[in-house]
């Protein structure tokens, strides 16, 4: 398959309040993690929507069109990541490939792993089993979303490292953080963000479901503002030949920068 030369999308069409890192991300080609005749896996930069919808601006660049122009091929959406979430995402390169990938997601044969930095200490692994209502991106109106039925939602979590810094926030003389590994067993709107907020461990930089005071304090101390949630791994049987697929990416520059700031304060 021939690839068309990469052309930078018109960043002047981004929303006026778009962060500089979004504009910077769009000056480089989208990172391709895997590509074959049936599917493509790429790293989605934080801040970039996967495809157009009710929440996107009419002329806002989105991943679907940006990647399509980059590789010179039609793409079929299969799943999505929230706008502020970075990480691995799959597209079908044929309609049959997209259908088979969709079937794998529907039958929960795709194992998804995320990494996040959250407020407070999480000392043990666990599972959040808490039903969630659909969100406005899944419904015609926000009213329908708030009144809609709850659907099963399950998230597993495992702490990787804990940190305690000498940075006072509010009445606390120190600040505690945990680097978590997350596995959503279902795919609800903002599931990880809402579940962790319910657990009283909101994701740092989540400006919708998180803790505004902690977000601002963390930014003032570290210079990191974006939401620290990345889809780092996808595991699934290839939809055509069944071979095991394990695709992985790094956390991204912002998450790496945040963890580097916290490293001196790691708790053994």
Buried (B, 14 or more C-beta within 10 A) or exposed (E): EEEEEBEEBEBEEBEEEBBEBBBEBBEEBBBBBBBBEBBBBBBBBBBBBBEBEEEBBEEBBBBBBBBBBBBEBEBBBBBBBBBBBBBBBBBBBBEEBBEBBBEBBEEEEBEBBBBBBBBBBBEEEEEBEBEBBBBBBBBEEEEEBEEEEEBEBBBBBEBEBBBBBEBEBEEEEEBBBBBBBBBBBBBBBBBBBBBBBBBEBBBBBBEBBBBEEBBEBBBEEBEBBBBBBBBBBBBBBBBBEEEEBEBEBBBBBBBBBBBEBBEEBEEE
